[in-house]
Amino acid sequence: GEGSTRIQRRMLELIGSVEGCDAIIIDDILDTGKTISRSTEVLLQHGASRVFAVATHGIFSGTAINDIANSELTTAVVTNSIPFHIPRDHPVRKKLVVLSVAPVLAHEIA
């Protein structure tokens, strides 16, 4: 895992063609941002027009906000299911959409 001292890189394999298409990366957790940044790079190298990422939980540990800000990712969408802090003036804010889980929780509680 990410907590181990040994760094493990996942092999990224693209199946199919993304040439001229918008690509959407769907993941459960956006933690270090490494997978999304690397996936974005691979998708763009294979001709994707734009790359979007959607993750249920945004953790943003380590250098994640800088890595995402400096990547070619168009937009990242996460929920506020886990509290995180990103400075208001950080460049990643231009790429980040945070959706509230409050309506879902309120519906289930009511």
CYANA upper distance limits for C-alpha pairs under 8 A (distance plus 0.5 A):
  1 GLY  CA      8 GLN  CA      8.41
  2 GLU  CA      7 ILE  CA      7.94
 12 LEU  CA     39 SER  CA      7.65
 12 LEU  CA     42 VAL  CA      8.48
 14 LEU  CA     43 LEU  CA      8.29
 17 SER  CA     46 HIS  CA      8.08
 18 VAL  CA     22 ASP  CA      7.93
 18 VAL  CA     23 ALA  CA      7.46
 18 VAL  CA     43 LEU  CA      7.52
 18 VAL  CA     46 HIS  CA      7.00
 18 VAL  CA     47 GLY  CA      6.49
 18 VAL  CA     48 ALA  CA      5.54
 19 GLU  CA     46 HIS  CA      6.80
 19 GLU  CA     47 GLY  CA      4.70
 19 GLU  CA     48 ALA  CA      5.58
 19 GLU  CA     49 SER  CA      7.82
 20 GLY  CA     47 GLY  CA      6.34
 20 GLY  CA     48 ALA  CA      5.70
 20 GLY  CA     49 SER  CA      5.64
 21 CYS  CA     47 GLY  CA      8.11
 21 CYS  CA     48 ALA  CA      5.54
 21 CYS  CA     49 SER  CA      5.85
 21 CYS  CA     50 ARG  CA      7.65
 22 ASP  CA     48 ALA  CA      6.32
 22 ASP  CA     49 SER  CA      5.83
 22 ASP  CA     50 ARG  CA      5.31
 22 ASP  CA     51 VAL  CA      6.37
 22 ASP  CA     52 PHE  CA      8.14
 23 ALA  CA     43 LEU  CA      7.82
 23 ALA  CA     48 ALA  CA      6.83
 23 ALA  CA     49 SER  CA      8.12
 23 ALA  CA     50 ARG  CA      6.72
 23 ALA  CA     51 VAL  CA      5.27
 23 ALA  CA     52 PHE  CA      6.70
 24 ILE  CA     51 VAL  CA      6.32
 24 ILE  CA     52 PHE  CA      5.24
 24 ILE  CA     53 ALA  CA      6.06
 24 ILE  CA     54 VAL  CA      7.81
 25 ILE  CA     36 ILE  CA      7.88
 25 ILE  CA     39 SER  CA      8.38
 25 ILE  CA     51 VAL  CA      7.93
 25 ILE  CA     52 PHE  CA      6.65
 25 ILE  CA     53 ALA  CA      5.04
 25 ILE  CA     54 VAL  CA      6.65
 26 ILE  CA     53 ALA  CA      6.44
 26 ILE  CA     54 VAL  CA      5.43
 26 ILE  CA     55 ALA  CA      6.43
 27 ASP  CA     53 ALA  CA      8.24
 27 ASP  CA     54 VAL  CA      6.81
 27 ASP  CA     55 ALA  CA      5.28
 27 ASP  CA     56 THR  CA      7.57
 28 ASP  CA     55 ALA  CA      5.50
 28 ASP  CA     56 THR  CA      5.56
 28 ASP  CA     57 HIS  CA      6.74
 29 ILE  CA     55 ALA  CA      5.95
 29 ILE  CA     56 THR  CA      6.47
 29 ILE  CA     57 HIS  CA      5.25
 29 ILE  CA     58 GLY  CA      6.46
 29 ILE  CA     59 ILE  CA      7.65
 30 LEU  CA     36 ILE  CA      8.28
 30 LEU  CA     55 ALA  CA      6.43
 30 LEU  CA     56 THR  CA      8.34
 30 LEU  CA     57 HIS  CA      6.70
 30 LEU  CA     58 GLY  CA      5.37
 30 LEU  CA     59 ILE  CA      6.43
 30 LEU  CA     60 PHE  CA      6.93
 30 LEU  CA     78 VAL  CA      8.37
 31 ASP  CA     58 GLY  CA      6.82
 31 ASP  CA     59 ILE  CA      5.24
 31 ASP  CA     60 PHE  CA      5.22
 31 ASP  CA     61 SER  CA      6.04
 31 ASP  CA     64 ALA  CA      7.42
 32 THR  CA     59 ILE  CA      8.20
 32 THR  CA     60 PHE  CA      6.17
 32 THR  CA     61 SER  CA      5.66
 32 THR  CA     62 GLY  CA      6.61
 32 THR  CA     63 THR  CA      7.19
 32 THR  CA     64 ALA  CA      5.14
 33 GLY  CA     37 SER  CA      6.48
 33 GLY  CA     60 PHE  CA      7.49
 33 GLY  CA     63 THR  CA      8.42
 33 GLY  CA     64 ALA  CA      5.27
 33 GLY  CA     65 ILE  CA      7.98
 33 GLY  CA     67 ASP  CA      6.99
 33 GLY  CA     68 ILE  CA      6.75
 34 LYS  CA     38 ARG  CA      6.47
 34 LYS  CA     64 ALA  CA      7.81
 34 LYS  CA     67 ASP  CA      7.92
 35 THR  CA     39 SER  CA      6.37
 36 ILE  CA     40 THR  CA      6.44
 36 ILE  CA     53 ALA  CA      7.64
 36 ILE  CA     68 ILE  CA      8.38
 37 SER  CA     41 GLU  CA      6.81
 37 SER  CA     67 ASP  CA      7.46
 37 SER  CA     68 ILE  CA      6.85
 37 SER  CA     71 SER  CA      6.42
 37 SER  CA     72 GLU  CA      8.26
 37 SER  CA     73 LEU  CA      7.66
 38 ARG  CA     42 VAL  CA      6.81
 39 SER  CA     43 LEU  CA      6.57
 40 THR  CA     44 LEU  CA      6.62
 40 THR  CA     51 VAL  CA      6.59
 40 THR  CA     71 SER  CA      8.15
 40 THR  CA     72 GLU  CA      7.26
 40 THR  CA     73 LEU  CA      6.53
 41 GLU  CA     45 GLN  CA      6.62
 41 GLU  CA     71 SER  CA      8.36
 41 GLU  CA     72 GLU  CA      7.72
 42 VAL  CA     46 HIS  CA      6.81
 43 LEU  CA     47 GLY  CA      7.06
 43 LEU  CA     48 ALA  CA      6.01
 43 LEU  CA     51 VAL  CA      7.90
 44 LEU  CA     48 ALA  CA      5.24
 44 LEU  CA     49 SER  CA      7.34
 44 LEU  CA     50 ARG  CA      7.80
 44 LEU  CA     51 VAL  CA      8.07
 50 ARG  CA     73 LEU  CA      7.77
 50 ARG  CA     74 THR  CA      6.71
 51 VAL  CA     72 GLU  CA      8.23
 51 VAL  CA     73 LEU  CA      5.87
 51 VAL  CA     74 THR  CA      6.06
 51 VAL  CA     75 THR  CA      7.79
 52 PHE  CA     73 LEU  CA      6.68
 52 PHE  CA     74 THR  CA      6.07
 52 PHE  CA     75 THR  CA      5.48
 52 PHE  CA     76 ALA  CA      6.42
 52 PHE  CA     77 VAL  CA      8.48
 53 ALA  CA     73 LEU  CA      8.12
 53 ALA  CA     75 THR  CA      6.81
 53 ALA  CA     76 ALA  CA      5.12
 53 ALA  CA     77 VAL  CA      6.65
 54 VAL  CA     76 ALA  CA      6.30
 54 VAL  CA     77 VAL  CA      5.19
 54 VAL  CA     78 VAL  CA      6.53
 55 ALA  CA     76 ALA  CA      8.26
 55 ALA  CA     77 VAL  CA      6.76
 55 ALA  CA     78 VAL  CA      5.51
 55 ALA  CA     79 THR  CA      7.95
 56 THR  CA     78 VAL  CA      5.93
 56 THR  CA     79 THR  CA      6.12
 56 THR  CA     81 SER  CA      8.15
 57 HIS  CA     78 VAL  CA      6.40
 57 HIS  CA     79 THR  CA      6.27
 57 HIS  CA     80 ASN  CA      7.53
 57 HIS  CA     81 SER  CA      6.50
 57 HIS  CA     82 ILE  CA      6.77
 58 GLY  CA     78 VAL  CA      6.06
 58 GLY  CA     79 THR  CA      7.09
 58 GLY  CA     80 ASN  CA      7.59
 58 GLY  CA     81 SER  CA      8.17
 58 GLY  CA     82 ILE  CA      7.05
 58 GLY  CA     84 PHE  CA      7.90
 59 ILE  CA     82 ILE  CA      7.19
 59 ILE  CA     83 PRO  CA      8.18
 59 ILE  CA     84 PHE  CA      6.84
 60 PHE  CA     64 ALA  CA      5.58
 60 PHE  CA     65 ILE  CA      6.68
 60 PHE  CA     84 PHE  CA      7.77
 61 SER  CA     65 ILE  CA      8.46
 63 THR  CA     67 ASP  CA      6.52
 64 ALA  CA     68 ILE  CA      6.52
 65 ILE  CA     69 ALA  CA      6.48
 65 ILE  CA     86 ILE  CA      8.21
 65 ILE  CA     92 VAL  CA      6.61
 66 ASN  CA     70 ASN  CA      6.51
 66 ASN  CA     92 VAL  CA      7.56
 67 ASP  CA     71 SER  CA      6.55
 68 ILE  CA     72 GLU  CA      8.40
 68 ILE  CA     73 LEU  CA      7.46
 68 ILE  CA     92 VAL  CA      7.09
 69 ALA  CA     73 LEU  CA      8.49
 69 ALA  CA     91 PRO  CA      6.44
 69 ALA  CA     92 VAL  CA      4.90
 69 ALA  CA     95 LYS  CA      7.73
 73 LEU  CA     95 LYS  CA      8.12
 74 THR  CA     95 LYS  CA      6.68
 75 THR  CA     95 LYS  CA      4.97
 75 THR  CA     96 LEU  CA      6.34
 75 THR  CA     97 VAL  CA      7.80
 76 ALA  CA     95 LYS  CA      6.43
 76 ALA  CA     96 LEU  CA      5.46
 76 ALA  CA     97 VAL  CA      6.68
 77 VAL  CA     96 LEU  CA      6.46
 77 VAL  CA     97 VAL  CA      5.18
 77 VAL  CA     98 VAL  CA      6.39
 77 VAL  CA     99 LEU  CA      7.85
 78 VAL  CA     96 LEU  CA      8.24
 78 VAL  CA     97 VAL  CA      6.90
 78 VAL  CA     98 VAL  CA      5.58
 78 VAL  CA     99 LEU  CA      6.68
 79 THR  CA     98 VAL  CA      5.69
 79 THR  CA     99 LEU  CA      5.02
 79 THR  CA    100 SER  CA      6.15
 79 THR  CA    101 VAL  CA      6.88
 80 ASN  CA     84 PHE  CA      8.26
 80 ASN  CA     98 VAL  CA      6.80
 80 ASN  CA     99 LEU  CA      6.74
 80 ASN  CA    100 SER  CA      5.94
 80 ASN  CA    101 VAL  CA      6.83
 81 SER  CA    100 SER  CA      8.02
 81 SER  CA    101 VAL  CA      6.71
 86 ILE  CA     90 HIS  CA      7.38
 86 ILE  CA     93 ARG  CA      8.39
 88 ARG  CA     93 ARG  CA      7.62
 89 ASP  CA     93 ARG  CA      7.81
 91 PRO  CA     95 LYS  CA      8.29
 92 VAL  CA     96 LEU  CA      6.69
 93 ARG  CA     97 VAL  CA      8.28
101 VAL  CA    105 LEU  CA      6.83
102 ALA  CA    106 ALA  CA      6.43
103 PRO  CA    107 HIS  CA      6.57
104 VAL  CA    108 GLU  CA      6.80
105 LEU  CA    109 ILE  CA      6.59
106 ALA  CA    110 ALA  CA      6.46
